[in-house]
Amino acid sequence: MYSISDLETFIAIVENKGVLAAASAQGLSPATVSHRLTKLERELSTVLVFRDSRRIRLSPAGEVFYQRVGSILEALHDAEHSIGARGSSVSGLLRVTMPPWVFSKFVMPKLIAFEAQYPELTLDFLISDNFVNVVDDAQDVAIRVGKLTDSGLLSRKVVNNHRILCVAPSYVAKYGMPTDLAELAQHYWVCLPWQRQLKLRSDNQTVVNFNAKTRFTISNSDNMTQAAIAGHGIAIKSKLAIFEELASGQLIEVLPGVLADNDAPVWFLKPQNSLTTRKTEVFYDFMKSLFSTPLV
């Protein structure tokens, strides 16, 4: 029968991307690491890892086993910590995906302090405005903004937030400030690719599929903010993402309340079948702390 050590070695092989690196990380010989993997595969009667001289790759069975076993081992270690059987450190690898503006505006400025508090925890960030499938892309945690559509995830709200239309003073000086929807339709916009059709509100009536007039779209929310500041057009932004730019006057709000669906909370998500571990909990607490002071 395989042991917990065999499972820990399998996890080390995956997370260190090879037998040699796993051996170094665990303080074992490569032969011992290879033997433990072979033993585990023999006991399970399946191939977990495809390997050649240059790299390793998880088999479909290995992908499933890695996701489930990793969470189980972490829960076991957390249980040991809770009764004093291990040290008090939070360790391991935590994969987190989030939008660029959340990372650059809130996480990055406080990340050194978080790293100092948990030096044995390794963070792997996937920063993207595109939809990331948490399960398929093997993410432990997702930070998302807006309405939730994936019912297969466990969710906790981090902070309330809403979206607004904004523009740079330089753009207003050149093209004027729109005062109603008819004028808004004549203006240029800076949009993420999926923001070109909007629902706008006027006199309590909703205009469906308002078509934004764009000269270009951009796939990164931070770059989109910079394009708006440079005067390229009107942008749809989370107010939390541009609170500094609004305060400094680099951006000003356009037609307050015109967005029909402006609610965009920040959420902390993880897979439905994942176990609660200390590393996910300390990261949740970290995220909550970033928004503990009212900004808007």
Backbone torsions as a table, in degrees:
resi	resn	phi	psi	omega
1	MET	NA	144.2	179.7
2	TYR	-77.3	160.8	-175.9
3	SER	-114.5	172.7	175.0
4	ILE	-61.5	-35.5	177.8
5	SER	-61.6	-38.3	177.9
6	ASP	-63.6	-41.7	179.6
7	LEU	-66.3	-41.4	179.0
8	GLU	-64.2	-36.3	177.8
9	THR	-68.5	-39.8	175.9
10	PHE	-59.0	-46.4	178.1
11	ILE	-60.6	-41.3	179.9
12	ALA	-63.9	-38.5	178.3
13	ILE	-61.8	-45.0	-179.0
14	VAL	-66.1	-48.8	-172.8
15	GLU	-75.2	-21.6	176.6
16	ASN	-101.2	1.7	172.8
17	LYS	61.7	36.1	175.0
18	GLY	159.1	162.2	-177.8
19	VAL	-69.3	-44.7	-177.3
20	LEU	-63.0	-45.2	180.0
21	ALA	-66.7	-37.4	177.9
22	ALA	-65.5	-40.0	178.5
23	ALA	-61.5	-43.1	178.6
24	SER	-64.0	-42.3	-178.7
25	ALA	-65.8	-34.6	-177.9
26	GLN	-93.2	-6.7	-177.7
27	GLY	70.7	34.0	-179.1
28	LEU	-119.1	168.8	174.2
29	SER	-81.3	150.6	176.2
30	PRO	-56.2	-34.6	179.9
31	ALA	-63.8	-39.7	179.3
32	THR	-66.7	-42.3	178.8
33	VAL	-62.8	-46.2	179.3
34	SER	-62.3	-40.3	179.4
35	HIS	-63.9	-41.7	-179.7
36	ARG	-64.6	-39.7	178.1
37	LEU	-65.2	-44.9	179.0
38	THR	-61.2	-42.5	178.2
39	LYS	-61.1	-43.6	-179.6
40	LEU	-63.8	-44.7	179.4
41	GLU	-64.7	-37.8	178.4
42	ARG	-64.8	-43.3	179.9
43	GLU	-66.0	-34.5	-178.8
44	LEU	-88.2	-9.1	-179.0
45	SER	56.4	41.0	178.1
46	THR	-155.7	158.0	175.3
47	VAL	-87.3	124.6	178.4
48	LEU	-96.6	-33.6	-173.6
49	VAL	-133.7	126.7	169.2
50	PHE	-88.4	130.1	-176.6
51	ARG	-137.3	144.3	170.8
52	ASP	-135.0	-166.3	-173.9
53	SER	-70.8	-17.4	-174.4
54	ARG	-108.6	-32.5	-173.4
55	ARG	-157.3	170.1	173.7
56	ILE	-119.2	158.1	178.2
57	ARG	-147.5	132.0	-180.0
58	LEU	-70.4	139.5	170.7
59	SER	-75.4	166.4	175.8
60	PRO	-54.0	-42.3	177.2
61	ALA	-64.9	-38.2	179.0
62	GLY	-64.4	-37.4	177.5
63	GLU	-60.1	-48.6	-179.4
64	VAL	-64.0	-45.1	-177.3
65	PHE	-63.8	-40.7	-180.0
66	TYR	-61.8	-46.9	-178.6
67	GLN	-61.3	-44.4	-176.3
68	ARG	-76.1	-43.9	-176.7
69	VAL	-68.4	-38.2	179.0
70	GLY	-58.0	-45.1	179.8
71	SER	-66.1	-39.7	-179.4
72	ILE	-65.0	-43.8	178.8
73	LEU	-63.7	-40.0	178.6
74	GLU	-64.3	-41.0	178.1
75	ALA	-64.2	-38.5	177.7
76	LEU	-63.5	-46.3	179.0
77	HIS	-63.4	-38.3	177.4
78	ASP	-63.6	-39.3	177.7
79	ALA	-63.3	-39.6	177.7
80	GLU	-64.7	-40.5	177.0
81	HIS	-59.9	-41.5	-173.1
82	SER	-65.6	-22.9	178.7
83	ILE	-107.2	10.7	176.3
84	GLY	79.5	13.7	-178.5
85	ALA	-77.7	-18.8	176.5
86	ARG	-128.7	176.7	175.5
87	GLY	-67.2	178.2	-175.0
88	SER	-94.5	3.9	-173.7
89	SER	-75.0	149.9	171.5
90	VAL	-97.6	125.1	-173.9
91	SER	-138.8	174.7	177.9
92	GLY	106.7	-171.3	-178.6
93	LEU	-107.8	131.8	175.8
94	LEU	-122.4	118.9	179.1
95	ARG	-96.4	125.7	-174.7
96	VAL	-132.0	131.8	173.5
97	THR	-115.2	142.7	-179.4
98	MET	-161.2	163.5	177.1
99	PRO	-69.6	153.9	-178.8
100	PRO	-56.5	-41.9	-175.4
101	TRP	-68.0	-33.2	177.0
102	VAL	-65.5	-42.0	-179.1
103	PHE	-67.5	-50.7	-174.1
104	SER	-72.3	-38.0	-174.3
105	LYS	-82.6	-34.7	-172.1
106	PHE	-118.1	-47.3	-173.4
107	VAL	-74.3	-52.5	-174.2
108	MET	-56.2	-42.8	-179.3
109	PRO	-62.6	-23.3	-177.8
110	LYS	-109.0	3.9	-171.0
111	LEU	-69.8	-35.4	-179.4
112	ILE	-61.9	-41.7	178.9
113	ALA	-64.5	-38.9	178.6
114	PHE	-66.2	-42.4	177.9
115	GLU	-62.1	-39.2	179.4
116	ALA	-66.0	-33.5	179.8
117	GLN	-73.9	-33.5	-177.8
118	TYR	-129.1	70.9	-173.0
119	PRO	-67.9	-19.3	-179.6
120	GLU	-93.6	2.2	177.7
121	LEU	-95.7	126.5	177.7
122	THR	-102.7	130.6	-178.7
123	LEU	-108.8	134.5	177.1
124	ASP	-121.1	105.7	-175.4
125	PHE	-95.3	132.0	169.5
126	LEU	-111.1	102.4	-173.6
127	ILE	-99.5	115.8	-175.5
128	SER	-160.0	143.6	171.1
129	ASP	-84.7	-13.6	178.5
130	ASN	-76.8	156.0	177.7
131	PHE	-65.5	127.5	177.3
132	VAL	-111.9	123.2	176.5
133	ASN	-75.9	111.3	-171.9
134	VAL	-60.3	-42.2	-177.3
135	VAL	-74.5	-51.5	-176.5
136	ASP	-65.0	-32.5	-179.2
137	ASP	-95.7	12.3	172.3
138	ALA	55.6	44.9	176.2
139	GLN	-95.8	137.5	177.2
140	ASP	-78.6	-36.1	-174.9
141	VAL	-140.4	143.8	172.1
142	ALA	-127.5	135.2	170.5
143	ILE	-105.0	117.6	-178.3
144	ARG	-124.6	157.7	-177.9
145	VAL	-123.9	130.0	176.9
146	GLY	108.8	-163.6	-179.0
147	LYS	-70.1	142.7	179.4
148	LEU	-92.7	134.8	178.7
149	THR	-119.2	-12.8	-176.4
150	ASP	-96.4	99.5	-177.0
151	SER	-74.2	-7.8	-179.3
152	GLY	-84.0	7.8	-178.2
153	LEU	-118.0	146.9	172.6
154	LEU	-83.3	132.6	-173.1
155	SER	-126.8	143.7	171.2
156	ARG	-136.7	132.1	179.7
157	LYS	-75.0	132.0	177.5
158	VAL	-89.0	-46.6	-177.9
159	VAL	-163.8	150.2	173.6
160	ASN	-74.9	153.2	-176.6
161	ASN	-162.6	154.5	172.4
162	HIS	-143.4	161.4	-176.9
163	ARG	-100.4	150.3	177.6
164	ILE	-137.3	168.3	168.1
165	LEU	-95.7	139.7	-178.8
166	CYS	-144.1	163.6	-177.3
167	VAL	-156.8	158.2	178.6
168	ALA	-84.9	146.1	175.1
169	PRO	-55.1	-34.2	179.8
170	SER	-64.2	-34.8	176.9
171	TYR	-68.0	-43.9	-179.7
172	VAL	-61.6	-40.3	179.4
173	ALA	-61.6	-31.3	-177.2
174	LYS	-89.0	-39.6	-172.6
175	TYR	-116.1	-9.6	-178.1
176	GLY	88.8	164.7	179.3
177	MET	-99.2	121.8	178.2
178	PRO	-64.6	140.2	-178.4
179	THR	-113.1	-9.0	176.6
180	ASP	-155.9	178.6	-176.4
181	LEU	-65.9	-34.3	179.8
182	ALA	-62.5	-44.0	177.7
183	GLU	-70.2	-36.3	-179.4
184	LEU	-58.9	-34.9	-177.8
185	ALA	-66.9	-18.4	-178.2
186	GLN	-91.4	-6.5	-174.9
187	HIS	-94.0	159.2	177.0
188	TYR	-84.1	150.6	-177.6
189	TRP	-126.8	152.4	168.4
190	VAL	-113.9	116.6	-170.9
191	CYS	-131.6	152.2	159.6
192	LEU	-70.1	154.4	-172.9
193	PRO	-55.4	-30.1	-176.1
194	TRP	-94.1	10.6	-178.3
195	GLN	-105.6	10.6	-172.5
196	ARG	-76.7	-20.8	174.6
197	GLN	-113.8	123.4	-171.1
198	LEU	-124.1	161.7	169.0
199	LYS	-109.7	115.8	-178.7
200	LEU	-116.0	155.5	-175.9
201	ARG	-115.9	136.4	175.3
202	SER	-146.2	122.2	-178.7
203	ASP	51.9	46.0	178.2
204	ASN	64.1	11.9	174.7
205	GLN	-110.5	139.2	-177.0
206	THR	-97.5	129.4	174.5
207	VAL	-96.6	117.5	-176.8
208	VAL	-90.4	140.1	175.6
209	ASN	57.4	50.4	168.7
210	PHE	-66.4	126.9	-176.5
211	ASN	-94.4	113.5	178.9
212	ALA	-71.3	136.0	179.8
213	LYS	-88.8	103.7	-174.4
214	THR	-112.5	142.0	169.9
215	ARG	-93.1	-24.4	171.6
216	PHE	-160.4	155.1	171.2
217	THR	-111.9	163.0	-176.1
218	ILE	-143.2	140.3	-169.6
219	SER	-97.0	8.5	-178.2
220	ASN	-128.1	124.8	-173.5
221	SER	-65.8	-34.3	177.0
222	ASP	-66.7	-43.4	177.6
223	ASN	-65.6	-32.9	176.9
224	MET	-64.1	-41.1	176.7
225	THR	-60.7	-44.7	179.8
226	GLN	-63.7	-36.9	177.8
227	ALA	-65.7	-38.5	177.5
228	ALA	-66.4	-43.2	178.9
229	ILE	-61.4	-35.1	-180.0
230	ALA	-73.8	-8.3	175.6
231	GLY	94.8	19.5	-178.2
232	HIS	-77.1	-20.9	178.9
233	GLY	162.8	-176.1	178.9
234	ILE	-78.8	141.1	-178.0
235	ALA	-127.0	152.1	171.5
236	ILE	-100.1	117.4	-175.1
237	LYS	-135.2	146.5	166.7
238	SER	-63.3	134.4	-178.3
239	LYS	-63.4	-33.0	176.5
240	LEU	-62.9	-29.9	-176.5
241	ALA	-74.2	-21.8	-173.5
242	ILE	-128.0	23.5	-177.0
243	PHE	-60.5	-36.3	179.3
244	GLU	-69.1	-41.6	-178.5
245	GLU	-68.1	-34.3	175.5
246	LEU	-68.4	-42.3	-178.8
247	ALA	-65.2	-35.5	-177.6
248	SER	-85.4	-11.8	-178.9
249	GLY	87.5	4.8	176.5
250	GLN	-66.4	-29.8	175.0
251	LEU	-131.1	148.6	176.4
252	ILE	-130.3	150.2	-176.4
253	GLU	-75.6	144.4	178.9
254	VAL	-112.2	128.0	175.1
255	LEU	44.1	68.1	-179.6
256	PRO	-51.4	135.0	178.4
257	GLY	83.0	3.8	-175.3
258	VAL	-76.6	-25.4	178.0
259	LEU	-71.2	125.1	-176.6
260	ALA	-70.7	-30.6	-177.7
261	ASP	-129.3	81.9	-171.7
262	ASN	-102.6	0.8	-179.5
263	ASP	-74.5	125.2	-175.7
264	ALA	-146.5	67.9	179.5
265	PRO	-62.2	159.1	172.3
266	VAL	-96.3	128.6	-174.5
267	TRP	-117.3	149.9	172.4
268	PHE	-109.9	117.5	-173.4
269	LEU	-123.6	150.4	171.6
270	LYS	-150.7	161.2	-177.0
271	PRO	-58.2	147.1	-176.5
272	GLN	-58.6	-38.9	-174.9
273	ASN	-93.5	8.6	-178.9
274	SER	-78.8	148.7	177.5
275	LEU	-87.6	152.0	176.1
276	THR	-75.5	121.6	-179.9
277	THR	-123.3	162.0	-177.7
278	ARG	-62.9	-35.6	-176.7
279	LYS	-69.1	-37.0	176.6
280	THR	-69.8	-35.3	-178.8
281	GLU	-70.4	-39.8	179.3
282	VAL	-69.6	-30.4	177.5
283	PHE	-73.4	-36.1	174.6
284	TYR	-60.9	-46.6	178.5
285	ASP	-60.6	-38.7	177.3
286	PHE	-61.3	-47.6	179.9
287	MET	-61.8	-42.6	179.1
288	LYS	-61.7	-39.1	-178.0
289	SER	-65.7	-28.8	-178.1
290	LEU	-66.6	-26.0	-177.4
291	PHE	-113.2	19.2	-175.3
292	SER	-72.1	-26.3	178.2
293	THR	-96.1	122.6	179.3
294	PRO	-56.0	132.2	-177.4
295	LEU	-111.0	-29.8	-176.1
296	VAL	-133.6	NA	NA
